[in-house]
Amino acid sequence: AKNETPYRITLTQAVSIVLKNGLFLLGITAPKKM
């Protein structure tokens, strides 16, 4: 259980960063393509 918590926190942070970067990139590229 002690090993799961840091892994879950790291995984959650990684996912949130990827989603934020993805939305950021989509927000920039989408208007340019339009």
C-alpha positions as CSV (number, residue, x, y, z in Angstrom):
1,A,0.0,0.0,0.0
2,K,2.9,2.3,0.8
3,N,4.3,1.8,-2.7
4,E,1.0,2.4,-4.4
5,T,0.4,5.9,-3.1
6,P,3.4,7.7,-4.7
7,Y,2.8,5.8,-7.9
8,R,-0.8,6.9,-8.1
9,I,0.2,10.5,-7.3
10,T,2.9,10.5,-10.0
11,L,0.5,8.9,-12.5
12,T,-2.2,11.4,-11.7
13,Q,0.2,14.3,-12.1
14,A,1.5,12.9,-15.3
15,V,-2.0,12.5,-16.7
16,S,-3.1,16.0,-15.7
17,I,0.1,17.5,-17.3
18,V,-0.5,15.5,-20.5
19,L,-4.2,16.6,-20.7
20,K,-3.3,20.3,-20.0
21,N,-0.5,20.2,-22.6
22,G,-2.9,18.4,-25.1
23,L,-5.6,21.0,-24.6
24,F,-3.1,23.8,-24.8
25,L,-1.7,22.5,-28.1
26,L,-5.2,21.9,-29.5
27,G,-6.2,25.4,-28.5
28,I,-3.3,26.8,-30.5
29,T,-3.3,24.5,-33.6
30,A,-7.1,24.3,-34.0
31,P,-7.6,28.1,-34.7
32,K,-4.6,28.1,-37.1
33,K,-6.0,25.2,-39.1
34,M,-9.4,26.9,-39.2
